[in-house]
């Protein structure tokens, strides 16, 4: 994605990213990837208790929007968040008081 030339373009691009990430399962994927608990498809579907096709479909949407990218390591496709805006939001969520409380429950 090219750099926004104006505040309005930045806000539109940000709103689009938030919409893409707004699906509850995609948010769980991003949080799980950022925490480093699981980052390959097999680990992600086991961790999130979803089928492999469902996880792959959501990862494809995130990858198509340049929010995540993948690399191959030892026969596994490893995903990571590459969009700085989304990464910052996910890190903020992970450090929030609400998330800390929810993880204890």
Secondary structure, DSSP 8 states (H G I E B T S, - for coil): ----SSHHHHHHHHHHHHHHHTSHHHHHHHHHHHHTS--BHHHHHHHHT--HHHHHHHHHHHHHTTSEEEEEETTEEEEEE--HHHHHHHHHHHHSHHHHHHHH-
